[in-house]
Amino acid sequence: MFGKKDEKRFEETLVQHSQSGLIYTWRDRQTGVHYLYTWTAQGCALTPLLDENGKVVVD
């Protein structure tokens, strides 16, 4: 499902540290879709990254 074991499916494109946690953007190498991932001590969230028109960012 995720390709070869030594091949990473997701590429980390940005990391930001905030007072409450971490913010990442990831890119799926197979589909080109970008995701926004946030992590705090209370939990985490993952969602597709959207552009200014509300469409999923794909490259």
N, CA, C and O atoms as a GROMACS GRO file, in nm:
protein
  236
    1MET      N    1   0.081  -0.119   0.000
    1MET     CA    2   0.000   0.000   0.000
    1MET      C    3   0.086   0.126   0.000
    1MET      O    4   0.052   0.224  -0.067
    2PHE      N    5   0.196   0.126   0.074
    2PHE     CA    6   0.278   0.245   0.082
    2PHE      C    7   0.407   0.234   0.004
    2PHE      O    8   0.499   0.312   0.028
    3GLY      N    9   0.419   0.142  -0.088
    3GLY     CA   10   0.539   0.129  -0.170
    3GLY      C   11   0.648   0.053  -0.098
    3GLY      O   12   0.622  -0.024  -0.006
    4LYS      N   13   0.771   0.075  -0.140
    4LYS     CA   14   0.885   0.006  -0.082
    4LYS      C   15   0.905   0.049   0.062
    4LYS      O   16   0.875   0.162   0.100
    5LYS      N   17   0.957  -0.044   0.144
    5LYS     CA   18   0.977  -0.014   0.286
    5LYS      C   19   1.075   0.099   0.309
    5LYS      O   20   1.056   0.179   0.401
    6ASP      N   21   1.180   0.109   0.229
    6ASP     CA   22   1.280   0.213   0.251
    6ASP      C   23   1.241   0.347   0.187
    6ASP      O   24   1.312   0.446   0.204
    7GLU      N   25   1.132   0.349   0.114
    7GLU     CA   26   1.086   0.471   0.048
    7GLU      C   27   0.981   0.540   0.134
    7GLU      O   28   0.879   0.480   0.168
    8LYS      N   29   1.006   0.666   0.170
    8LYS     CA   30   0.910   0.741   0.251
    8LYS      C   31   0.800   0.796   0.161
    8LYS      O   32   0.827   0.857   0.058
    9ARG      N   33   0.676   0.774   0.202
    9ARG     CA   34   0.563   0.822   0.123
    9ARG      C   35   0.542   0.972   0.142
    9ARG      O   36   0.504   1.041   0.047
   10PHE      N   37   0.566   1.023   0.264
   10PHE     CA   38   0.540   1.164   0.292
   10PHE      C   39   0.670   1.240   0.308
   10PHE      O   40   0.766   1.191   0.366
   11GLU      N   41   0.670   1.362   0.255
   11GLU     CA   42   0.784   1.452   0.263
   11GLU      C   43   0.744   1.570   0.352
   11GLU      O   44   0.642   1.635   0.327
   12GLU      N   45   0.824   1.597   0.453
   12GLU     CA   46   0.798   1.710   0.541
   12GLU      C   47   0.847   1.836   0.471
   12GLU      O   48   0.965   1.846   0.436
   13THR      N   49   0.757   1.932   0.450
   13THR     CA   50   0.796   2.052   0.375
   13THR      C   51   0.812   2.175   0.462
   13THR      O   52   0.879   2.270   0.421
   14LEU      N   53   0.754   2.176   0.583
   14LEU     CA   54   0.764   2.293   0.670
   14LEU      C   55   0.736   2.250   0.814
   14LEU      O   56   0.647   2.169   0.838
   15VAL      N   57   0.812   2.303   0.907
   15VAL     CA   58   0.787   2.281   1.049
   15VAL      C   59   0.792   2.416   1.119
   15VAL      O   60   0.885   2.494   1.100
   16GLN      N   61   0.692   2.442   1.201
   16GLN     CA   62   0.688   2.564   1.281
   16GLN      C   63   0.662   2.525   1.425
   16GLN      O   64   0.577   2.441   1.454
   17HIS      N   65   0.733   2.587   1.514
   17HIS     CA   66   0.712   2.566   1.656
   17HIS      C   67   0.629   2.683   1.708
   17HIS      O   68   0.658   2.799   1.679
   18SER      N   69   0.525   2.652   1.785
   18SER     CA   70   0.446   2.757   1.847
   18SER      C   71   0.446   2.733   1.998
   18SER      O   72   0.499   2.632   2.045
   19GLN      N   73   0.387   2.823   2.073
   19GLN     CA   74   0.383   2.808   2.218
   19GLN      C   75   0.306   2.684   2.259
   19GLN      O   76   0.338   2.623   2.362
   20SER      N   77   0.207   2.645   2.182
   20SER     CA   78   0.122   2.534   2.222
   20SER      C   79   0.157   2.402   2.154
   20SER      O   80   0.100   2.299   2.191
   21GLY      N   81   0.249   2.401   2.056
   21GLY     CA   82   0.281   2.275   1.990
   21GLY      C   83   0.359   2.293   1.862
   21GLY      O   84   0.437   2.388   1.847
   22LEU      N   85   0.337   2.201   1.768
   22LEU     CA   86   0.408   2.200   1.641
   22LEU      C   87   0.309   2.205   1.526
   22LEU      O   88   0.198   2.152   1.535
   23ILE      N   89   0.351   2.268   1.416
   23ILE     CA   90   0.271   2.273   1.294
   23ILE      C   91   0.359   2.223   1.180
   23ILE      O   92   0.470   2.274   1.160
   24TYR      N   93   0.311   2.124   1.106
   24TYR     CA   94   0.385   2.066   0.994
   24TYR      C   95   0.303   2.081   0.867
   24TYR      O   96   0.180   2.084   0.872
   25THR      N   97   0.369   2.089   0.752
   25THR     CA   98   0.304   2.062   0.625
   25THR      C   99   0.376   1.944   0.564
   25THR      O  100   0.499   1.940   0.560
   26TRP      N  101   0.299   1.849   0.518
   26TRP     CA  102   0.352   1.728   0.455
   26TRP      C  103   0.300   1.719   0.313
   26TRP      O  104   0.190   1.766   0.283
   27ARG      N  105   0.381   1.659   0.225
   27ARG     CA  106   0.338   1.633   0.088
   27ARG      C  107   0.344   1.484   0.062
   27ARG      O  108   0.445   1.419   0.088
   28ASP      N  109   0.234   1.429   0.011
   28ASP     CA  110   0.228   1.289  -0.027
   28ASP      C  111   0.303   1.273  -0.159
   28ASP      O  112   0.263   1.332  -0.260
   29ARG      N  113   0.410   1.198  -0.161
   29ARG     CA  114   0.492   1.183  -0.281
   29ARG      C  115   0.419   1.111  -0.394
   29ARG      O  116   0.452   1.132  -0.511
   30GLN      N  117   0.321   1.028  -0.362
   30GLN     CA  118   0.248   0.954  -0.466
   30GLN      C  119   0.137   1.037  -0.530
   30GLN      O  120   0.118   1.030  -0.652
   31THR      N  121   0.066   1.115  -0.451
   31THR     CA  122  -0.048   1.190  -0.505
   31THR      C  123  -0.020   1.338  -0.524
   31THR      O  124  -0.089   1.405  -0.601
   32GLY      N  125   0.083   1.392  -0.455
   32GLY     CA  126   0.114   1.533  -0.464
   32GLY      C  127   0.030   1.621  -0.373
   32GLY      O  128   0.047   1.743  -0.373
   33VAL      N  129  -0.061   1.561  -0.295
   33VAL     CA  130  -0.149   1.637  -0.206
   33VAL      C  131  -0.069   1.685  -0.085
   33VAL      O  132   0.011   1.611  -0.028
   34HIS      N  133  -0.092   1.812  -0.045
   34HIS     CA  134  -0.028   1.869   0.073
   34HIS      C  135  -0.124   1.859   0.191
   34HIS      O  136  -0.245   1.876   0.176
   35TYR      N  137  -0.069   1.830   0.310
   35TYR     CA  138  -0.149   1.816   0.432
   35TYR      C  139  -0.095   1.909   0.539
   35TYR      O  140   0.025   1.936   0.545
   36LEU      N  141  -0.185   1.957   0.625
   36LEU     CA  142  -0.149   2.035   0.741
   36LEU      C  143  -0.168   1.945   0.862
   36LEU      O  144  -0.276   1.889   0.882
   37TYR      N  145  -0.062   1.931   0.943
   37TYR     CA  146  -0.065   1.846   1.063
   37TYR      C  147  -0.026   1.931   1.182
   37TYR      O  148   0.078   1.997   1.179
   38THR      N  149  -0.108   1.931   1.285
   38THR     CA  150  -0.076   2.004   1.407
   38THR      C  151  -0.069   1.908   1.524
   38THR      O  152  -0.144   1.811   1.530
   39TRP      N  153   0.021   1.937   1.616
   39TRP     CA  154   0.037   1.855   1.735
   39TRP      C  155   0.048   1.944   1.858
   39TRP      O  156   0.125   2.040   1.859
   40THR      N  157  -0.031   1.912   1.960
   40THR     CA  158  -0.022   1.979   2.090
   40THR      C  159  -0.029   1.871   2.197
   40THR      O  160  -0.051   1.754   2.167
   41ALA      N  161  -0.010   1.909   2.321
   41ALA     CA  162  -0.019   1.814   2.432
   41ALA      C  163  -0.160   1.758   2.445
   41ALA      O  164  -0.178   1.649   2.500
   42GLN      N  165  -0.261   1.830   2.396
   42GLN     CA  166  -0.400   1.784   2.406
   42GLN      C  167  -0.440   1.688   2.293
   42GLN      O  168  -0.539   1.617   2.306
   43GLY      N  169  -0.364   1.686   2.184
   43GLY     CA  170  -0.399   1.599   2.073
   43GLY      C  171  -0.337   1.646   1.943
   43GLY      O  172  -0.252   1.734   1.941
   44CYS      N  173  -0.382   1.586   1.832
   44CYS     CA  174  -0.328   1.623   1.702
   44CYS      C  175  -0.440   1.625   1.599
   44CYS      O  176  -0.550   1.575   1.623
   45ALA      N  177  -0.410   1.684   1.482
   45ALA     CA  178  -0.508   1.693   1.374
   45ALA      C  179  -0.436   1.688   1.241
   45ALA      O  180  -0.324   1.738   1.228
   46LEU      N  181  -0.499   1.627   1.142
   46LEU     CA  182  -0.447   1.617   1.007
   46LEU      C  183  -0.558   1.652   0.910
   46LEU      O  184  -0.669   1.599   0.920
   47THR      N  185  -0.529   1.742   0.814
   47THR     CA  186  -0.629   1.782   0.716
   47THR      C  187  -0.558   1.819   0.586
   47THR      O  188  -0.444   1.865   0.590
   48PRO      N  189  -0.624   1.801   0.472
   48PRO     CA  190  -0.563   1.848   0.347
   48PRO      C  191  -0.546   2.000   0.352
   48PRO      O  192  -0.631   2.071   0.406
   49LEU      N  193  -0.438   2.049   0.297
   49LEU     CA  194  -0.411   2.193   0.291
   49LEU      C  195  -0.492   2.252   0.176
   49LEU      O  196  -0.491   2.197   0.066
   50LEU      N  197  -0.561   2.363   0.201
   50LEU     CA  198  -0.647   2.426   0.100
   50LEU      C  199  -0.588   2.558   0.056
   50LEU      O  200  -0.523   2.628   0.134
   51ASP      N  201  -0.612   2.592  -0.072
   51ASP     CA  202  -0.566   2.722  -0.123
   51ASP      C  203  -0.672   2.829  -0.094
   51ASP      O  204  -0.772   2.802  -0.026
   52GLU      N  205  -0.651   2.948  -0.145
   52GLU     CA  206  -0.743   3.059  -0.117
   52GLU      C  207  -0.882   3.039  -0.175
   52GLU      O  208  -0.976   3.108  -0.135
   53ASN      N  209  -0.897   2.946  -0.270
   53ASN     CA  210  -1.028   2.917  -0.330
   53ASN      C  211  -1.095   2.795  -0.269
   53ASN      O  212  -1.202   2.754  -0.314
   54GLY      N  213  -1.033   2.737  -0.166
   54GLY     CA  214  -1.092   2.621  -0.099
   54GLY      C  215  -1.062   2.488  -0.166
   54GLY      O  216  -1.123   2.386  -0.133
   55LYS      N  217  -0.971   2.489  -0.262
   55LYS     CA  218  -0.934   2.365  -0.333
   55LYS      C  219  -0.809   2.305  -0.269
   55LYS      O  220  -0.724   2.377  -0.217
   56VAL      N  221  -0.800   2.173  -0.272
   56VAL     CA  222  -0.685   2.102  -0.215
   56VAL      C  223  -0.558   2.138  -0.293
   56VAL      O  224  -0.559   2.140  -0.416
   57VAL      N  225  -0.450   2.166  -0.219
   57VAL     CA  226  -0.321   2.201  -0.281
   57VAL      C  227  -0.256   2.072  -0.330
   57VAL      O  228  -0.229   1.981  -0.252
   58VAL      N  229  -0.231   2.064  -0.462
   58VAL     CA  230  -0.168   1.948  -0.525
   58VAL      C  231  -0.060   1.999  -0.619
   58VAL      O  232  -0.081   2.096  -0.692
   59ASP      N  233   0.056   1.932  -0.615
   59ASP     CA  234   0.160   1.968  -0.714
   59ASP      C  235   0.218   1.845  -0.777
   59ASP      O  236   0.306   1.855  -0.862
   0.00000   0.00000   0.00000
